[in-house]
Amino acid sequence: MGLIPSEKFLLTLKSLANRRVATIGFLGFASGLPLALAGGTLQAWMAVEGVDLKVIGIFSLVGLPYALKFLWAPLLDRYALPFLGGRRGWIFFIQIALMG
């Protein structure tokens, strides 16, 4: 038999009270906050300076890789590059790709 909505809510609150779950939640929030603040501030500043709306829209694409992280992050976790190990190899590869 299923739980009634109030029981589901209490169960959810109980799981969120777990210290590890709360820590991961705060880390996730903190990892996205700087990008949101910088992007919003940059867009407002460019609008005040009279930058064309098309240019402001193109600048907003900077956050697209972060927004689509759920699509490419599992590939980075699953596959390791044959040099420098898993994380260091991907960091090196991405830095080279960004320079190119």
C-alpha positions as CSV (number, residue, x, y, z in Angstrom):
1,M,0.0,0.0,0.0
2,G,1.3,3.5,-0.9
3,L,2.2,6.2,1.6
4,I,-0.2,9.1,2.0
5,P,1.3,12.5,0.9
6,S,2.0,13.7,4.4
7,E,4.0,10.5,5.2
8,K,6.0,10.9,2.0
9,F,6.7,14.5,2.9
10,L,7.9,13.5,6.4
11,L,10.1,10.7,4.9
12,T,11.6,13.2,2.5
13,L,12.3,15.7,5.3
14,K,13.9,12.9,7.4
15,S,16.3,12.0,4.5
16,L,17.2,15.7,4.0
17,A,18.1,15.9,7.7
18,N,20.9,13.4,7.1
19,R,24.2,15.2,7.4
20,R,25.7,13.7,4.2
21,V,22.7,14.5,2.1
22,A,22.6,18.1,3.4
23,T,26.4,18.5,2.7
24,I,26.0,17.3,-0.9
25,G,23.0,19.6,-1.4
26,F,24.9,22.6,-0.2
27,L,27.9,21.7,-2.3
28,G,25.7,21.4,-5.4
29,F,24.1,24.8,-4.6
30,A,27.5,26.4,-4.1
31,S,28.9,25.0,-7.3
32,G,26.2,26.7,-9.4
33,L,25.9,30.0,-7.5
34,P,29.1,31.7,-8.8
35,L,28.1,31.0,-12.4
36,A,24.6,32.4,-11.9
37,L,25.8,35.5,-10.1
38,A,28.5,36.2,-12.6
39,G,26.2,35.6,-15.6
40,G,23.4,37.8,-14.2
41,T,25.8,40.6,-13.3
42,L,27.5,40.5,-16.7
43,Q,24.2,40.6,-18.6
44,A,23.0,43.5,-16.5
45,W,26.3,45.4,-17.0
46,M,26.2,44.8,-20.7
47,A,22.6,46.0,-20.9
48,V,23.5,49.2,-19.0
49,E,26.4,49.8,-21.4
50,G,24.1,49.5,-24.4
51,V,25.5,46.3,-25.8
52,D,23.2,44.7,-28.5
53,L,20.7,42.1,-27.2
54,K,22.1,39.5,-29.7
55,V,25.5,39.8,-28.2
56,I,24.1,39.5,-24.7
57,G,22.3,36.4,-25.8
58,I,25.5,34.9,-27.2
59,F,27.3,35.6,-23.9
60,S,24.6,33.7,-22.1
61,L,25.7,30.5,-23.9
62,V,28.7,30.4,-21.7
63,G,26.6,28.6,-19.1
64,L,25.3,26.0,-21.5
65,P,28.0,23.4,-20.8
66,Y,27.2,23.7,-17.1
67,A,23.5,23.4,-17.7
68,L,24.0,20.2,-19.8
69,K,26.5,18.7,-17.4
70,F,24.2,15.8,-16.6
71,L,24.6,14.7,-20.2
72,W,28.4,14.6,-20.5
73,A,29.5,14.0,-16.8
74,P,28.6,10.3,-16.9
75,L,31.0,9.8,-19.8
76,L,33.8,11.4,-17.9
77,D,33.1,9.2,-14.9
78,R,32.9,6.0,-16.9
79,Y,35.8,6.3,-19.3
80,A,39.4,7.1,-18.3
81,L,41.9,8.4,-20.9
82,P,44.9,6.2,-21.3
83,F,47.3,8.7,-19.9
84,L,47.5,10.6,-16.6
85,G,44.7,8.6,-15.0
86,G,41.0,9.4,-15.0
87,R,40.5,12.9,-13.7
88,R,43.8,14.3,-14.6
89,G,43.6,12.9,-18.1
90,W,40.2,14.5,-18.7
91,I,41.3,17.8,-17.2
92,F,44.3,17.9,-19.5
93,F,42.2,16.9,-22.6
94,I,39.6,19.6,-21.8
95,Q,42.3,22.3,-21.3
96,I,43.8,21.4,-24.7
97,A,40.3,21.5,-26.3
98,L,39.7,24.9,-24.8
99,M,42.9,26.3,-26.2
100,G,42.1,25.0,-29.7
